[in-house]
Every structure is written in C-alpha cells, then in structure tokens.
Amino acid sequence: MDAAILALRHEAAPGHAFNVSDGLDVTWKEFTDALAKGLGCSQVRWSLPYWIANGIGFSLEHGYRFLRRTTRLKTAPLLSRQAVQVLGRNQDFSNLKARELLGWEPRVGYPAGLQATLAWLQADHLAR
C-alpha cells in the first residue's frame, strides 16, 4: 500500500510500472517447502523436468477439453501449461525502480510475511 500511495503522489511516477517485493530471490521450492513446513505438511520430494511437465499439461488440457464435450465434467485440468510456466520458473522481480525513484522501502520482509501468511491461513482459511 505504501508503494501505491507513493506512486500516486510522486511527480516522476506517471507512466512507470513498479514491482513491489522484499527484493529477495526466493525460489518456488524454498517457498513451498517453508509453507509446507509451517502448515505441518510434507514437502515436495520430487519434480519433473520442465518439458515433461509441460507435455503433461498439454495432454491434460486437451483430454479435459474432450471430456467436457462428451461428459458433464466441469473441473479444470489437474495440471495446465500455464501452471507449468508459472511454477516451473522462478518469479523474481526487481524492486530497484520503486526504491530509487519513489524512495520506497519494504516494511515486511519474506520471513515476517511468511509467518503472517501462515498465521492467517491457520486462523481463518484452512479446514480443520
């Protein structure tokens, strides 16, 4: 929220896009392992090569499309190419422009943000 307010008020901000993050390069594996550990779940033990996962996503998309036409299936595929593209690559984005142009600094870092997310999930959003 701080970055959005700074961007609204800063004279140099119009026309720019800003990434707002803590600036750490946390991989999906690190994130999902920490999330699983915090929730008391097992961590991912194996992974597929990207090209195999993408092929499975492609096959499931087309299989589900066929099943939707011929049955009453309404659910999404268990895996899609889009999910593979998002989860198969690290999603790190520099916040340097927001820091330099707006003078913005993150208030919450990754460890504190993860703990707050875990507390929120455990308090309100997980079936008991």
N, CA and C atoms as a LAMMPS dump frame, in Angstrom:
ITEM: TIMESTEP
0
ITEM: NUMBER OF ATOMS
384
ITEM: BOX BOUNDS ff ff ff
-5.0000000000000000e+02 5.0000000000000000e+02
-5.0000000000000000e+02 5.0000000000000000e+02
-5.0000000000000000e+02 5.0000000000000000e+02
ITEM: ATOMS id mol type element x y z
1 1 1 N 0.819 -1.177 0
2 1 2 C 0 0 0
3 1 3 C 0.869 1.249 0
4 2 1 N 1.973 1.212 0.759
5 2 2 C 2.865 2.369 0.819
6 2 3 C 3.377 2.738 -0.566
7 3 1 N 3.765 1.735 -1.348
8 3 2 C 4.311 1.993 -2.679
9 3 3 C 3.246 2.597 -3.591
10 4 1 N 2.013 2.12 -3.489
11 4 2 C 0.936 2.659 -4.322
12 4 3 C 0.674 4.123 -3.988
13 5 1 N 0.671 4.456 -2.72
14 5 2 C 0.45 5.847 -2.31
15 5 3 C 1.61 6.726 -2.762
16 6 1 N 2.829 6.235 -2.594
17 6 2 C 3.989 6.991 -3.072
18 6 3 C 3.911 7.209 -4.579
19 7 1 N 3.518 6.187 -5.323
20 7 2 C 3.421 6.308 -6.778
21 7 3 C 2.347 7.308 -7.18
22 8 1 N 1.246 7.359 -6.438
23 8 2 C 0.188 8.327 -6.737
24 8 3 C 0.642 9.76 -6.487
25 9 1 N 1.476 9.938 -5.494
26 9 2 C 1.875 11.288 -5.086
27 9 3 C 3.162 11.788 -5.736
28 10 1 N 3.983 10.894 -6.248
29 10 2 C 5.299 11.28 -6.759
30 10 3 C 5.183 11.827 -8.175
31 11 1 N 5.766 12.981 -8.423
32 11 2 C 5.646 13.633 -9.735
33 11 3 C 6.335 12.865 -10.855
34 12 1 N 7.329 12.047 -10.543
35 12 2 C 8.045 11.294 -11.575
36 12 3 C 7.425 9.924 -11.851
37 13 1 N 6.399 9.532 -11.098
38 13 2 C 5.843 8.183 -11.206
39 13 3 C 4.935 7.936 -12.416
40 14 1 N 4.161 8.921 -12.906
41 14 2 C 3.249 8.625 -14.017
42 14 3 C 3.979 8.005 -15.212
43 15 1 N 3.372 6.959 -15.765
44 15 2 C 3.94 6.267 -16.913
45 15 3 C 4.884 5.131 -16.552
46 16 1 N 5.184 4.975 -15.275
47 16 2 C 6.092 3.911 -14.84
48 16 3 C 5.313 2.772 -14.195
49 17 1 N 5.873 1.583 -14.309
50 17 2 C 5.356 0.41 -13.593
51 17 3 C 6.377 0.044 -12.528
52 18 1 N 5.898 -0.344 -11.366
53 18 2 C 6.787 -0.661 -10.254
54 18 3 C 6.494 -2.064 -9.737
55 19 1 N 7.549 -2.789 -9.441
56 19 2 C 7.426 -4.078 -8.757
57 19 3 C 7.625 -3.83 -7.276
58 20 1 N 6.733 -4.375 -6.49
59 20 2 C 6.796 -4.179 -5.046
60 20 3 C 6.994 -5.549 -4.397
61 21 1 N 8.174 -5.754 -3.868
62 21 2 C 8.502 -7.014 -3.194
63 21 3 C 9.604 -6.732 -2.192
64 22 1 N 9.952 -7.744 -1.423
65 22 2 C 11.035 -7.531 -0.459
66 22 3 C 12.403 -7.564 -1.127
67 23 1 N 12.449 -7.93 -2.406
68 23 2 C 13.703 -7.921 -3.147
69 23 3 C 14.53 -9.181 -2.999
70 24 1 N 14.037 -10.156 -2.257
71 24 2 C 14.77 -11.413 -2.108
72 24 3 C 14.433 -12.348 -3.261
73 25 1 N 15.385 -13.141 -3.656
74 25 2 C 15.162 -14.129 -4.709
75 25 3 C 14.853 -15.474 -4.06
76 26 1 N 13.604 -15.664 -3.681
77 26 2 C 13.163 -16.909 -3.053
78 26 3 C 12.605 -17.799 -4.155
79 27 1 N 13.134 -19.004 -4.281
80 27 2 C 12.65 -19.913 -5.318
81 27 3 C 11.303 -20.499 -4.913
82 28 1 N 10.571 -21.043 -5.902
83 28 2 C 9.308 -21.706 -5.606
84 28 3 C 9.528 -22.849 -4.63
85 29 1 N 10.62 -23.603 -4.806
86 29 2 C 10.903 -24.733 -3.906
87 29 3 C 11.105 -24.249 -2.478
88 30 1 N 11.893 -23.195 -2.314
89 30 2 C 12.11 -22.651 -0.967
90 30 3 C 10.79 -22.19 -0.353
91 31 1 N 9.973 -21.51 -1.171
92 31 2 C 8.692 -21.006 -0.681
93 31 3 C 7.747 -22.144 -0.311
94 32 1 N 7.582 -23.109 -1.223
95 32 2 C 6.639 -24.191 -0.939
96 32 3 C 7.127 -25.081 0.203
97 33 1 N 8.443 -25.274 0.311
98 33 2 C 8.976 -26.049 1.441
99 33 3 C 8.687 -25.348 2.768
100 34 1 N 8.914 -24.041 2.808
101 34 2 C 8.659 -23.283 4.042
102 34 3 C 7.168 -23.268 4.373
103 35 1 N 6.335 -23.111 3.36
104 35 2 C 4.889 -23.115 3.565
105 35 3 C 4.426 -24.482 4.072
106 36 1 N 4.9 -25.545 3.442
107 36 2 C 4.528 -26.898 3.874
108 36 3 C 4.988 -27.16 5.303
109 37 1 N 6.205 -26.789 5.61
110 37 2 C 6.732 -26.995 6.963
111 37 3 C 5.896 -26.227 7.986
112 38 1 N 5.583 -24.972 7.667
113 38 2 C 4.794 -24.148 8.577
114 38 3 C 3.385 -24.665 8.788
115 39 1 N 2.845 -25.364 7.781
116 39 2 C 1.491 -25.91 7.882
117 39 3 C 1.484 -27.356 8.364
118 40 1 N 2.68 -27.897 8.606
119 40 2 C 2.77 -29.276 9.067
120 40 3 C 2.492 -30.301 7.987
121 41 1 N 2.738 -29.933 6.737
122 41 2 C 2.525 -30.842 5.609
123 41 3 C 3.871 -31.366 5.119
124 42 1 N 3.828 -32.412 4.326
125 42 2 C 5.077 -32.925 3.766
126 42 3 C 5.53 -32.022 2.62
127 43 1 N 6.825 -31.951 2.449
128 43 2 C 7.404 -31.136 1.394
129 43 3 C 7.431 -31.925 0.088
130 44 1 N 7.538 -31.206 -1.014
131 44 2 C 7.655 -31.848 -2.32
132 44 3 C 8.939 -32.666 -2.331
133 45 1 N 8.829 -33.915 -2.732
134 45 2 C 10 -34.797 -2.683
135 45 3 C 10.633 -35.023 -4.038
136 46 1 N 9.905 -34.749 -5.104
137 46 2 C 10.459 -34.961 -6.432
138 46 3 C 9.853 -33.937 -7.382
139 47 1 N 10.472 -33.774 -8.513
140 47 2 C 9.939 -32.862 -9.527
141 47 3 C 10.225 -33.443 -10.905
142 48 1 N 9.474 -32.976 -11.869
143 48 2 C 9.632 -33.418 -13.251
144 48 3 C 10.44 -32.401 -14.031
145 49 1 N 11.155 -32.842 -15.047
146 49 2 C 11.771 -31.865 -15.947
147 49 3 C 10.674 -30.987 -16.566
148 50 1 N 11.005 -29.746 -16.806
149 50 2 C 10.041 -28.768 -17.316
150 50 3 C 9.329 -29.281 -18.561
151 51 1 N 10.078 -29.821 -19.52
152 51 2 C 9.485 -30.232 -20.796
153 51 3 C 8.489 -31.379 -20.615
154 52 1 N 8.744 -32.261 -19.656
155 52 2 C 7.796 -33.35 -19.396
156 52 3 C 6.523 -32.795 -18.748
157 53 1 N 6.686 -31.934 -17.753
158 53 2 C 5.522 -31.334 -17.088
159 53 3 C 4.683 -30.541 -18.083
160 54 1 N 5.332 -29.805 -18.973
161 54 2 C 4.612 -29.025 -19.974
162 54 3 C 3.842 -29.956 -20.917
163 55 1 N 4.446 -31.07 -21.298
164 55 2 C 3.766 -32.049 -22.148
165 55 3 C 2.565 -32.668 -21.454
166 56 1 N 2.71 -32.962 -20.172
167 56 2 C 1.58 -33.499 -19.403
168 56 3 C 0.462 -32.457 -19.322
169 57 1 N 0.835 -31.195 -19.075
170 57 2 C -0.157 -30.122 -19.041
171 57 3 C -0.91 -30.013 -20.357
172 58 1 N -0.177 -30.069 -21.465
173 58 2 C -0.787 -30.02 -22.799
174 58 3 C -1.768 -31.179 -22.975
175 59 1 N -1.326 -32.384 -22.619
176 59 2 C -2.173 -33.572 -22.771
177 59 3 C -3.43 -33.479 -21.909
178 60 1 N -3.271 -33.037 -20.673
179 60 2 C -4.43 -32.912 -19.788
180 60 3 C -5.405 -31.851 -20.283
181 61 1 N -4.891 -30.727 -20.779
182 61 2 C -5.785 -29.688 -21.312
183 61 3 C -6.65 -30.25 -22.432
184 62 1 N -6.024 -30.966 -23.362
185 62 2 C -6.779 -31.498 -24.497
186 62 3 C -7.674 -32.664 -24.084
187 63 1 N -7.207 -33.489 -23.158
188 63 2 C -8.052 -34.567 -22.645
189 63 3 C -9.282 -34.03 -21.936
190 64 1 N -9.093 -33.02 -21.113
191 64 2 C -10.22 -32.414 -20.394
192 64 3 C -11.171 -31.718 -21.363
193 65 1 N -10.63 -31.094 -22.408
194 65 2 C -11.492 -30.451 -23.403
195 65 3 C -12.409 -31.496 -24.039
196 66 1 N -11.847 -32.639 -24.388
197 66 2 C -12.647 -33.725 -24.963
198 66 3 C -13.694 -34.213 -23.957
199 67 1 N -13.277 -34.425 -22.716
200 67 2 C -14.206 -34.914 -21.69
201 67 3 C -15.321 -33.914 -21.398
202 68 1 N -15.028 -32.629 -21.472
203 68 2 C -16.072 -31.623 -21.243
204 68 3 C -17.135 -31.689 -22.334
205 69 1 N -16.703 -31.975 -23.563
206 69 2 C -17.658 -32.063 -24.666
207 69 3 C -18.506 -33.331 -24.592
208 70 1 N -17.934 -34.397 -24.078
209 70 2 C -18.621 -35.692 -24.113
210 70 3 C -19.231 -36.115 -22.776
211 71 1 N -18.888 -35.428 -21.702
212 71 2 C -19.429 -35.764 -20.378
213 71 3 C -19.872 -34.481 -19.687
214 72 1 N -20.191 -34.593 -18.424
215 72 2 C -20.588 -33.415 -17.644
216 72 3 C -19.424 -32.842 -16.842
217 73 1 N -18.224 -33.223 -17.177
218 73 2 C -17.041 -32.739 -16.464
219 73 3 C -16.956 -31.22 -16.555
220 74 1 N -16.776 -30.576 -15.417
221 74 2 C -16.686 -29.119 -15.397
222 74 3 C -15.415 -28.621 -14.728
223 75 1 N -14.636 -29.52 -14.157
224 75 2 C -13.432 -29.096 -13.441
225 75 3 C -12.297 -28.778 -14.406
226 76 1 N -11.356 -28.012 -13.911
227 76 2 C -10.16 -27.682 -14.69
228 76 3 C -9.185 -28.857 -14.636
229 77 1 N -8.283 -28.939 -15.598
230 77 2 C -7.27 -29.999 -15.555
231 77 3 C -6.437 -29.909 -14.278
232 78 1 N -5.947 -31.047 -13.83
233 78 2 C -5.101 -31.075 -12.643
234 78 3 C -3.802 -30.307 -12.864
235 79 1 N -3.351 -30.233 -14.103
236 79 2 C -2.136 -29.506 -14.457
237 79 3 C -2.343 -28.889 -15.823
238 80 1 N -1.926 -27.643 -15.994
239 80 2 C -2.039 -26.963 -17.281
240 80 3 C -0.677 -26.416 -17.681
241 81 1 N -0.547 -26.061 -18.955
242 81 2 C 0.711 -25.458 -19.407
243 81 3 C 0.961 -24.131 -18.706
244 82 1 N -0.09 -23.382 -18.436
245 82 2 C 0.085 -22.111 -17.731
246 82 3 C 0.63 -22.345 -16.326
247 83 1 N 0.1 -23.332 -15.626
248 83 2 C 0.606 -23.64 -14.28
249 83 3 C 2.069 -24.049 -14.341
250 84 1 N 2.431 -24.838 -15.349
251 84 2 C 3.828 -25.249 -15.506
252 84 3 C 4.704 -24.031 -15.767
253 85 1 N 4.234 -23.122 -16.607
254 85 2 C 5.023 -21.928 -16.921
255 85 3 C 5.219 -21.054 -15.696
256 86 1 N 4.192 -20.909 -14.881
257 86 2 C 4.305 -20.074 -13.68
258 86 3 C 5.145 -20.763 -12.615
259 87 1 N 4.852 -22.026 -12.344
260 87 2 C 5.534 -22.732 -11.26
261 87 3 C 6.887 -23.306 -11.668
262 88 1 N 7.11 -23.43 -12.972
263 88 2 C 8.36 -24.014 -13.452
264 88 3 C 9.498 -23.026 -13.579
265 89 1 N 9.215 -21.779 -13.336
266 89 2 C 10.246 -20.737 -13.413
267 89 3 C 10.196 -19.909 -12.14
268 90 1 N 11.345 -19.474 -11.712
269 90 2 C 11.363 -18.601 -10.545
270 90 3 C 10.769 -17.255 -10.918
271 91 1 N 10.049 -16.678 -9.995
272 91 2 C 9.351 -15.42 -10.224
273 91 3 C 9.993 -14.328 -9.378
274 92 1 N 11.149 -13.88 -9.79
275 92 2 C 11.784 -12.805 -9.032
276 92 3 C 11.747 -11.524 -9.858
277 93 1 N 11.365 -10.453 -9.203
278 93 2 C 11.192 -9.166 -9.855
279 93 3 C 11.907 -8.106 -9.031
280 94 1 N 12.685 -7.3 -9.702
281 94 2 C 13.461 -6.272 -9.013
282 94 3 C 12.554 -5.138 -8.534
283 95 1 N 12.797 -4.686 -7.316
284 95 2 C 12.068 -3.536 -6.786
285 95 3 C 12.934 -2.277 -6.829
286 96 1 N 14.041 -2.349 -7.561
287 96 2 C 15.011 -1.258 -7.588
288 96 3 C 14.394 0.069 -8.043
289 97 1 N 13.541 0.037 -9.064
290 97 2 C 12.944 1.287 -9.551
291 97 3 C 12.082 1.944 -8.473
292 98 1 N 11.292 1.163 -7.761
293 98 2 C 10.456 1.717 -6.685
294 98 3 C 11.324 2.301 -5.579
295 99 1 N 12.43 1.65 -5.294
296 99 2 C 13.32 2.145 -4.239
297 99 3 C 14.013 3.435 -4.672
298 100 1 N 14.519 3.439 -5.9
299 100 2 C 15.285 4.603 -6.356
300 100 3 C 14.397 5.786 -6.722
301 101 1 N 13.331 5.545 -7.466
302 101 2 C 12.502 6.652 -7.949
303 101 3 C 11.54 7.171 -6.88
304 102 1 N 10.95 6.263 -6.12
305 102 2 C 9.949 6.666 -5.127
306 102 3 C 10.512 6.8 -3.718
307 103 1 N 11.689 6.226 -3.485
308 103 2 C 12.235 6.206 -2.136
309 103 3 C 11.532 5.191 -1.249
310 104 1 N 10.888 4.21 -1.87
311 104 2 C 10.124 3.198 -1.147
312 104 3 C 11.044 2.135 -0.566
313 105 1 N 10.725 1.663 0.603
314 105 2 C 11.417 0.539 1.24
315 105 3 C 10.365 -0.436 1.757
316 106 1 N 10.584 -1.735 1.585
317 106 2 C 9.6 -2.696 2.093
318 106 3 C 9.523 -2.67 3.61
319 107 1 N 8.314 -2.76 4.123
320 107 2 C 8.114 -2.784 5.577
321 107 3 C 8.157 -4.196 6.136
322 108 1 N 7.755 -5.147 5.307
323 108 2 C 7.688 -6.541 5.741
324 108 3 C 8.596 -7.372 4.845
325 109 1 N 9.515 -8.091 5.445
326 109 2 C 10.404 -8.965 4.696
327 109 3 C 9.794 -10.343 4.513
328 110 1 N 10.477 -11.175 3.776
329 110 2 C 9.981 -12.518 3.488
330 110 3 C 9.689 -13.335 4.746
331 111 1 N 10.622 -13.437 5.691
332 111 2 C 10.325 -14.272 6.874
333 111 3 C 9.082 -13.807 7.637
334 112 1 N 8.96 -12.502 7.855
335 112 2 C 7.796 -11.983 8.583
336 112 3 C 6.524 -12.148 7.758
337 113 1 N 6.623 -11.939 6.452
338 113 2 C 5.467 -12.119 5.577
339 113 3 C 4.997 -13.561 5.54
340 114 1 N 5.95 -14.486 5.516
341 114 2 C 5.6 -15.906 5.534
342 114 3 C 4.91 -16.272 6.843
343 115 1 N 5.427 -15.798 7.957
344 115 2 C 4.811 -16.091 9.253
345 115 3 C 3.401 -15.505 9.34
346 116 1 N 3.216 -14.293 8.826
347 116 2 C 1.883 -13.679 8.833
348 116 3 C 0.92 -14.469 7.946
349 117 1 N 1.399 -14.933 6.806
350 117 2 C 0.565 -15.734 5.903
351 117 3 C 0.17 -17.045 6.554
352 118 1 N 1.128 -17.706 7.191
353 118 2 C 0.832 -18.963 7.882
354 118 3 C -0.195 -18.752 8.993
355 119 1 N -0.026 -17.693 9.763
356 119 2 C -0.975 -17.402 10.848
357 119 3 C -2.365 -17.145 10.284
358 120 1 N -2.453 -16.395 9.2
359 120 2 C -3.728 -16.088 8.547
360 120 3 C -4.384 -17.365 8.036
361 121 1 N -3.607 -18.206 7.361
362 121 2 C -4.149 -19.46 6.847
363 121 3 C -4.656 -20.353 7.97
364 122 1 N -3.864 -20.482 9.012
365 122 2 C -4.237 -21.365 10.112
366 122 3 C -5.428 -20.833 10.901
367 123 1 N -5.545 -19.532 11.014
368 123 2 C -6.634 -18.947 11.805
369 123 3 C -7.968 -18.967 11.072
370 124 1 N -7.948 -18.687 9.777
371 124 2 C -9.21 -18.427 9.098
372 124 3 C -9.516 -19.269 7.866
373 125 1 N -8.516 -19.856 7.252
374 125 2 C -8.755 -20.355 5.901
375 125 3 C -8.444 -21.82 5.658
376 126 1 N -8.103 -22.556 6.664
377 126 2 C -7.853 -23.98 6.474
378 126 3 C -8.922 -24.788 7.181
379 127 1 N -9.416 -25.789 6.488
380 127 2 C -10.418 -26.668 7.107
381 127 3 C -9.766 -27.44 8.24
382 128 1 N -10.458 -27.546 9.287
383 128 2 C -9.905 -28.244 10.452
384 128 3 C -10.369 -29.677 10.475
